[in-house]
Amino acid sequence: MELINKITQPIKKVFSYIGQAFALVFITLYEILSIILDDTLGLIFTKTLRKPFKKYKEEYPLWKKIKNIILLAIFLVIVFSFPTIYDYSIGIIFNGVFKFLGNLLSGNMYGDILTEYGSKFTEGIRTTLYLSLIGTVIGLLIALLFSALVTIKINPTDSNTKRFFKHLVKKIIKLYVTIIRGTPMMVQAMILFWGVRGVLNWDYLVAGLVTVTINTTAYLTEVLRGGIESIDKGQTEGAMSLGLNSVQTMLFVIYPQAIKNSMAAIGNEFVINIKDTAVLSVIMVEDIFRVAEIVQGKYIEFFPPFIIAALIYLFLTSTVSAILRRVEKRLNLPSLALPSSN
């Protein structure tokens, strides 16, 4: 065990440093975008020129809200345009790296694999990141709704019909969470692809995305429910006393705190999804793992292709984890490590 740790520790450090470099790039891009917004649209709303290297202070709450909405909209556009962005940016870098390593290791099986299948591994990375990123984002959006419904209070003044529907919705969501969390993602993928193929006849990639989404929804519903229930009930009562209704209280008082408290777990779910998409190879999704299987079938060698796949997964998770750690530090959040969901 000590020997394994001695071997893996330097590798982890190298990938951690690479991940931190990528994290710095993403954070720098975010800061540049934030400055551009402050120096353009910010002038319209604040009528005040921002001082160099300074952000607008708390006296401009309207602009802060509008800026956050704009940043969220830009983030969603980037997420759902990910395949195109990847092909013209990160994908080119990965392809170049694989070609370089293939030439560097020429005459070796690893070099032969990277030379012949480097472009396929690049496509596999795109598929893995596409499924995990978009599946996590859509799952989070649905989980926000489900967590609100499952924590909704049944008031004594509610009519019998209203009470019935509140109970029914809670039971349905709890049953959904129990079923999804209690069954393996691989089984769910087989059911969603082969079981309903005669009815929906959908693409394997769509079936894979739905599988990741419903899994993420189930886990994040529980995460957000815990985040909501951890908030002092007095805050809800205080918001109500100030004239806010139930929806406004949830949107402006409860959710911001619940999401912030759950950010570490949400980020960990994304990392988990990067690894767990490997099981989708059972429905022919050509992710990193599936490409390694194809290479293994060609070369009749198990070790080299799966070592390459393992290093790619390690690089991706290290990079994402480094970015998430930076976000946690900026938001002053506690770090949280979660086990795999499958």
VOGU-484975 format. One line per field, with one value per residue (C-alpha): z, y negated, x negated; residue in one letter; residue number from 1. Coordinates in nm, 4 decimals, padded with zeros to 6 digits. Each point is the difference from the previous one (the first is absolute). Layout:
w = [Z	...]
v = [Y	...]
u = [X	...]
type = [a	...]
seq = [NUM	...]
END
This chain:
w = [00.0000	00.0858	-00.3327	-00.1886	00.1901	-00.0829	-00.3697	-00.0184	00.2205	-00.2525	-00.2795	00.2094	00.0683	-00.3699	-00.1001	00.2920	-00.1229	-00.3539	00.1392	00.1951	-00.3181	-00.1826	00.2994	-00.0145	-00.3708	00.0628	00.2977	-00.2011	-00.2841	00.2534	00.1486	-00.3463	-00.0903	00.3317	-00.0642	-00.3546	00.1319	00.2737	-00.2517	-00.2566	00.1279	00.3538	-00.1004	-00.1153	00.3285	00.2437	-00.1938	00.1738	-00.1527	00.1700	00.1491	-00.1484	00.1685	00.2187	-00.0082	00.0506	00.3664	00.1744	-00.0791	-00.3440	00.0864	-00.3209	-00.2211	00.2082	-00.0556	-00.3730	-00.0372	00.1711	-00.2321	-00.3065	00.1225	00.0626	-00.3503	-00.1547	00.2049	-00.1224	-00.3624	00.0356	00.1637	-00.2659	-00.2797	00.1517	-00.2901	-00.2492	00.2401	00.0800	-00.3669	-00.0664	00.3222	00.2532	-00.2570	-00.2212	00.3012	00.0980	-00.3597	-00.0191	00.3330	-00.1061	-00.3319	00.1800	00.2527	-00.2810	-00.1819	00.3255	00.0815	-00.3592	-00.0208	00.3301	00.0238	00.1914	-00.2805	-00.2668	00.1844	00.0448	-00.3630	-00.1402	00.2547	00.1357	-00.1895	00.1329	00.3576	-00.0655	-00.1106	00.3033	00.2324	-00.1682	00.0507	00.3647	00.0805	-00.2001	00.1896	00.3438	-00.0387	-00.1633	00.2032	00.3222	-00.1007	-00.1119	00.3032	00.2289	-00.1582	00.0441	00.3528	00.0937	-00.0851	00.1645	00.3215	00.0244	-00.0483	00.2438	00.2755	-00.0556	00.3206	00.0468	00.1800	00.2303	-00.2094	-00.3222	-00.1515	-00.0145	-00.3744	00.0442	00.2804	-00.2141	-00.2937	00.2253	00.1604	-00.3436	-00.1504	00.3018	-00.0183	-00.3760	00.0326	00.2981	-00.1909	-00.3033	00.2129	00.1744	-00.3280	-00.1763	00.2984	00.0651	-00.3498	-00.1948	-00.2812	-00.2345	00.0504	-00.0472	-00.3253	-00.1331	00.0860	-00.1475	-00.3236	-00.0786	00.2074	-00.1610	-00.3377	-00.1691	00.1220	-00.0171	-00.2359	00.1335	-00.0553	00.2446	00.0900	00.0921	00.2084	00.1742	00.0712	00.1427	00.2204	00.1420	00.0448	00.1945	00.2228	00.0678	00.0677	00.2623	00.1854	-00.0162	00.1116	00.3259	00.0231	-00.0474	00.2309	00.2719	-00.0822	00.0249	00.3242	00.1575	-00.0223	00.3150	-00.0206	00.1533	-00.3315	-00.1781	00.2698	-00.0154	-00.3790	00.0277	00.2624	-00.2427	-00.2550	-00.2225	-00.1198	-00.0045	-00.3507	00.0679	00.3300	-00.1735	-00.2898	00.1853	00.3522	00.0123	-00.3371	-00.0065	00.3377	-00.0800	-00.3302	00.1609	00.2789	-00.2608	-00.2535	00.1098	-00.0372	-00.3384	-00.1237	00.1248	-00.1861	-00.3223	00.0704	00.0774	-00.3299	-00.1956	00.1371	00.0023	-00.3657	-00.0692	00.0713	-00.3000	-00.2287	00.0488	-00.2318	-00.2494	00.1124	-00.1386	00.3042	00.1223	00.1371	-00.3198	-00.2125	00.2261	-00.0583	-00.3778	00.0201	00.2157	-00.2632	-00.2743	00.1821	00.2125	00.2968	00.3135	00.1918	-00.2289	-00.1196	00.3483	00.1524	-00.2560	00.0884	00.3731	-00.0476	-00.2025	00.2714	00.2649	-00.1956	-00.0446	00.3630	00.1289	-00.2184	00.0997	00.3686	-00.0116	-00.1508	00.2627	00.2828	-00.1301	-00.0117	00.3553	00.1237	-00.1727	00.1488	00.3360	-00.0162	00.1914	-00.2127	-00.0353	-00.1413	-00.1179	-00.1063	-00.3430	-00.0429	-00.1592]
v = [00.0000	-00.2393	00.0808	-00.0838	-00.3286	-00.0881	00.0614	-00.1750	-00.2996	-00.1725	00.0652	-00.1574	-00.3036	-00.0479	00.0181	-00.2243	-00.2683	00.0314	-00.0256	-00.3132	-00.1559	00.0673	-00.1328	-00.3209	-00.0367	00.0407	-00.2372	-00.2582	00.0225	-00.0484	-00.3067	-00.1494	00.0531	-00.1548	-00.3071	-00.0382	00.0064	-00.2520	-00.2358	00.0205	00.0826	-00.0881	-00.3640	-00.0139	00.1316	-00.1676	-00.3191	00.0283	00.0909	00.3028	-00.0637	00.2114	00.3429	-00.0779	00.1460	-00.1897	-00.0201	00.0976	-00.3350	00.1353	00.3050	-00.0246	00.0268	00.2913	00.1933	-00.0795	00.0902	00.3366	00.0731	-00.0883	00.2175	00.2894	-00.0397	-00.0019	00.3088	00.1905	-00.0982	00.1261	00.3255	00.0843	-00.1017	00.2148	00.2483	-00.2830	-00.1950	00.3181	00.0831	-00.3424	-00.0394	00.2752	00.2773	-00.1454	-00.0115	00.3622	00.1159	-00.1791	00.1458	00.3546	-00.0404	-00.1373	00.2865	00.2501	-00.1263	-00.0161	00.3628	00.1272	00.3659	00.0620	00.1355	-00.3099	-00.2170	00.2121	-00.0221	-00.3779	-00.0512	00.2145	-00.0702	-00.3443	-00.1638	00.2652	-00.0655	-00.3730	00.0752	00.2266	-00.2838	-00.2279	00.2577	00.0574	-00.3727	-00.0650	00.2644	-00.0893	-00.3798	-00.0340	00.2895	-00.1695	-00.3421	00.1325	00.2297	-00.2960	-00.2101	00.2815	00.0704	-00.3649	00.0497	00.3436	-00.1139	-00.2926	00.2328	00.2653	-00.2593	-00.1892	-00.0433	00.1270	-00.2798	00.0564	-00.2523	00.2023	00.1568	00.3792	-00.0026	-00.2098	00.2264	00.3087	-00.1327	-00.1177	00.3465	00.1664	-00.2110	00.0661	00.3758	00.0122	-00.1909	00.2096	00.3201	-00.1262	-00.0834	00.3400	00.1946	-00.1912	00.0019	00.3676	00.1289	-00.0058	-00.2526	00.2848	00.1702	-00.3310	-00.0611	00.3452	-00.0562	-00.3512	00.0988	00.3554	00.0125	-00.3011	00.0099	00.1404	-00.2970	-00.2962	00.1341	-00.2575	-00.0345	00.1703	-00.3395	-00.1396	00.3105	-00.0466	-00.3666	00.0872	00.2669	-00.2441	-00.2674	00.2157	00.1257	-00.3503	-00.1222	00.2698	-00.0616	-00.3793	-00.0034	00.1587	-00.2322	-00.3122	00.1320	00.0305	-00.3496	-00.1466	00.1801	-00.1144	-00.3650	-00.1460	-00.0071	-00.3455	-00.1357	00.1181	-00.1522	-00.3247	-00.0190	00.0629	-00.2740	-00.2441	00.0686	00.2619	00.2855	00.3669	-00.0130	-00.3227	00.1383	00.3151	-00.1894	-00.2897	00.1337	00.3800	00.1078	-00.2305	00.1385	00.3610	-00.0052	-00.1592	00.2608	00.2766	-00.1286	00.2421	00.2981	-00.1260	-00.0316	00.3483	00.1366	-00.1398	00.1745	00.3224	-00.0271	-00.0337	00.3392	00.1726	-00.0727	00.2926	00.2387	-00.1432	00.2009	00.2816	-00.1928	-00.0771	-00.3573	-00.0737	-00.1648	00.0412	00.3501	00.1206	-00.1271	00.1950	00.3118	-00.0524	-00.0376	00.3128	00.1948	-00.1179	00.0614	00.2978	-00.1689	-00.1057	-00.1930	-00.2875	-00.1341	00.0010	-00.1612	-00.2806	-00.0247	-00.0067	-00.2834	-00.2000	00.0447	-00.0983	-00.3134	-00.1020	00.0582	-00.1736	-00.3032	-00.0249	00.0578	-00.2786	-00.2393	00.0975	-00.0524	-00.3510	-00.0685	00.1339	-00.2314	-00.3026	00.0766	00.0994	00.3449	00.3145	00.2714	00.3217	00.3354	00.2303	00.3641	00.1165	00.0256	00.3431]
u = [00.0000	-00.2852	-00.1668	00.3211	00.0303	-00.3614	00.0684	00.3378	-00.0824	-00.2329	00.2532	00.2767	-00.2183	-00.0795	00.3672	00.0946	-00.2438	00.1364	00.3533	-00.0907	-00.1411	00.3274	00.1937	-00.2027	00.0848	00.3754	-00.0019	-00.1978	00.2541	00.2819	-00.1719	-00.0586	00.3667	00.1061	-00.2191	00.1362	00.3580	-00.0850	-00.1614	00.2824	00.3492	-00.1083	-00.0417	00.3625	00.1412	-00.2401	-00.0845	-00.3375	-00.3344	-00.1515	-00.3423	-00.2836	-00.0349	00.3035	00.3503	00.3219	00.0890	00.3215	00.1689	00.0938	00.2149	00.2067	-00.3090	-00.1344	00.3247	00.0106	-00.3673	00.0548	00.2945	-00.2120	-00.2888	00.2418	00.1481	-00.3499	-00.0915	00.3090	-00.0694	-00.3581	00.1150	00.2584	-00.2395	-00.2744	-00.0529	-00.0612	-00.2227	-00.1949	-00.0631	-00.1526	-00.1985	-00.0729	00.0446	-00.2743	-00.2348	00.0738	-00.0480	-00.3353	-00.1135	00.0931	-00.1858	-00.3057	00.0009	00.0558	-00.3101	-00.1956	00.0845	-00.0279	-00.0981	00.1792	00.3555	00.1096	-00.1362	00.1714	00.3332	-00.0220	-00.1032	00.2815	00.2744	-00.0938	00.2878	00.2419	-00.1130	00.0529	00.3571	00.0438	-00.1039	00.2541	00.2764	-00.0966	-00.0087	00.3187	00.1970	-00.1374	00.0177	00.3413	00.1435	-00.1138	00.1381	00.3406	00.0148	-00.0728	00.2762	00.2541	-00.1296	00.0627	00.3674	00.0257	-00.1700	00.2427	00.2982	-00.1239	-00.0589	00.3246	00.1976	00.3530	00.1799	00.2992	00.1940	-00.0475	00.3095	00.0297	-00.0678	-00.3141	-00.1218	00.0629	-00.2033	-00.2844	-00.0188	00.0209	-00.2802	-00.2238	00.0618	-00.0702	-00.3288	-00.1132	00.0852	-00.1943	-00.3056	00.0160	00.0220	-00.2787	-00.2362	00.0719	-00.0808	-00.3307	-00.0434	-00.0958	00.3372	00.1832	-00.1901	00.0953	00.3665	00.0092	-00.1754	00.1078	00.3198	00.1680	-00.1768	00.3088	00.2054	-00.2401	-00.2706	-00.2422	-00.3727	-00.2393	-00.1500	00.3425	00.0734	-00.3364	00.0729	00.3429	-00.1615	-00.2570	00.2684	00.2458	-00.2836	-00.1268	00.3537	00.0567	-00.3266	00.0127	00.3643	-00.1146	-00.3014	00.2132	00.2713	-00.2627	-00.1248	00.3500	00.0829	-00.3292	00.1087	00.1524	00.3811	-00.0107	-00.1293	00.3135	00.2196	-00.1987	00.0365	00.3750	00.0322	-00.1669	00.2733	-00.1661	00.2201	-00.1077	-00.1502	-00.1930	-00.1285	-00.1245	-00.1623	-00.1619	-00.0621	-00.0135	-00.1434	-00.3064	-00.1112	00.0942	-00.1907	-00.3058	00.0033	00.0332	-00.2557	-00.2731	00.2357	00.1257	-00.3578	-00.0833	00.3016	-00.1486	-00.3322	00.1882	00.1891	-00.3264	-00.1079	00.3378	00.0807	-00.2359	00.2895	00.1880	-00.2272	00.2554	00.2362	-00.2808	-00.0667	-00.3479	-00.1515	-00.3586	00.0636	00.1697	-00.2905	-00.2391	00.2142	-00.0190	-00.3797	-00.0249	00.1956	-00.2372	-00.3300	00.1156	-00.1672	00.1859	-00.2636	-00.1191	00.3405	00.1510	-00.3111	00.0430	00.3712	-00.0813	-00.2512	00.2544	00.2651	-00.2554	-00.0891	00.3661	00.0985	-00.3152	00.0691	00.3659	-00.0839	-00.2603	00.2551	00.2574	-00.2503	-00.0675	00.3744	00.0404	-00.2755	00.1524	00.3420	-00.1513	00.1594	-00.0986	-00.1582	00.1964	-00.1030	00.2761	-00.0252	00.1102	00.3749	-00.0293]
type = [m	e	l	i	n	k	i	t	q	p	i	k	k	v	f	s	y	i	g	q	a	f	a	l	v	f	i	t	l	y	e	i	l	s	i	i	l	d	d	t	l	g	l	i	f	t	k	t	l	r	k	p	f	k	k	y	k	e	e	y	p	l	w	k	k	i	k	n	i	i	l	l	a	i	f	l	v	i	v	f	s	f	p	t	i	y	d	y	s	i	g	i	i	f	n	g	v	f	k	f	l	g	n	l	l	s	g	n	m	y	g	d	i	l	t	e	y	g	s	k	f	t	e	g	i	r	t	t	l	y	l	s	l	i	g	t	v	i	g	l	l	i	a	l	l	f	s	a	l	v	t	i	k	i	n	p	t	d	s	n	t	k	r	f	f	k	h	l	v	k	k	i	i	k	l	y	v	t	i	i	r	g	t	p	m	m	v	q	a	m	i	l	f	w	g	v	r	g	v	l	n	w	d	y	l	v	a	g	l	v	t	v	t	i	n	t	t	a	y	l	t	e	v	l	r	g	g	i	e	s	i	d	k	g	q	t	e	g	a	m	s	l	g	l	n	s	v	q	t	m	l	f	v	i	y	p	q	a	i	k	n	s	m	a	a	i	g	n	e	f	v	i	n	i	k	d	t	a	v	l	s	v	i	m	v	e	d	i	f	r	v	a	e	i	v	q	g	k	y	i	e	f	f	p	p	f	i	i	a	a	l	i	y	l	f	l	t	s	t	v	s	a	i	l	r	r	v	e	k	r	l	n	l	p	s	l	a	l	p	s	s	n]
seq = [1	2	3	4	5	6	7	8	9	10	11	12	13	14	15	16	17	18	19	20	21	22	23	24	25	26	27	28	29	30	31	32	33	34	35	36	37	38	39	40	41	42	43	44	45	46	47	48	49	50	51	52	53	54	55	56	57	58	59	60	61	62	63	64	65	66	67	68	69	70	71	72	73	74	75	76	77	78	79	80	81	82	83	84	85	86	87	88	89	90	91	92	93	94	95	96	97	98	99	100	101	102	103	104	105	106	107	108	109	110	111	112	113	114	115	116	117	118	119	120	121	122	123	124	125	126	127	128	129	130	131	132	133	134	135	136	137	138	139	140	141	142	143	144	145	146	147	148	149	150	151	152	153	154	155	156	157	158	159	160	161	162	163	164	165	166	167	168	169	170	171	172	173	174	175	176	177	178	179	180	181	182	183	184	185	186	187	188	189	190	191	192	193	194	195	196	197	198	199	200	201	202	203	204	205	206	207	208	209	210	211	212	213	214	215	216	217	218	219	220	221	222	223	224	225	226	227	228	229	230	231	232	233	234	235	236	237	238	239	240	241	242	243	244	245	246	247	248	249	250	251	252	253	254	255	256	257	258	259	260	261	262	263	264	265	266	267	268	269	270	271	272	273	274	275	276	277	278	279	280	281	282	283	284	285	286	287	288	289	290	291	292	293	294	295	296	297	298	299	300	301	302	303	304	305	306	307	308	309	310	311	312	313	314	315	316	317	318	319	320	321	322	323	324	325	326	327	328	329	330	331	332	333	334	335	336	337	338	339	340	341	342]
END
